[in-house]
Amino acid sequence: MLISALASDYDGTLASEGVVVDATLAALKRLKASGRKLLLVTGRELPDLHRVFGDIPLFDAIVAENGAVLYRPGRDGLRDLAPAPPPRFIAALQARRVEPLAVGRSIVATADENASIVGEVLEALGLDWRLILNKDSVMCLPPGVDKRSGLMAALDTLGLAPEQVLGVGDAENDTAFLTACGLSAAVANALPDVKACVDVVAPEEAGAGVAWLIDRLLEQPDRLAELAGRRGGASVSPV
């Protein structure tokens, strides 16, 4: 298996408390220098990502809003992959005093404690939008829109197949795109359910775990690829 790209989640994976440390950034640059592509797959809204991360141009494609937005820095700009939330949905959430309430180009997000209220509003309005958990938050998106659908759109623009991608994440909403990748990984701080669905679990947390995977990919690509398909977080000892 030839791994030609890395697709990574942002919060809890590349970044800790919203920050990507220098060592992780250096690892990303090493991978980019090898000729491989870099993709970011995040639940964040794009303006928010710009606010916390200054190295966006390093990535060949960014999937934002949990699959609803595709952005190629310096190329063809921003592309919506999902419709905007219905105004009556937002108005109903505001009337129920749902806070915090983040409304993006498509995504609607709040704290996980509000999940039942959001579900009640969706049912009352007859909307088929669905709830997606992300640790202590919950996101609402149209049916069929998730990190997997966003990744597929990004790969199509880059001329890559999912089998060529090493995906890495840490939370519930990452499993959709991780299981679509040719080689999937979780960082050490990932949720147990995420570790159970990937091929390999890095021994380090967050950005350090991503850097570990990058170094293995650059130094021992064949041995890392041997773990593909071994769902359940294979031991890191072979690599």
Beta strands, then each sheet from edge to edge (+ up, - down):
strand 1: 5-8
strand 2: 37-41
strand 3: 61-64
strand 4: 69-72
strand 5: 77-80
strand 6: 102-103
strand 7: 108-111
strand 8: 130-134
strand 9: 137-141
strand 10: 165-169
strand 11: 183-186
strand 12: 200-201
sheet 1: 5+ 4- 3+ 2+ 1+ 10+ 11+ 12+
sheet 2: 6+ 7- 9+ 8-
end
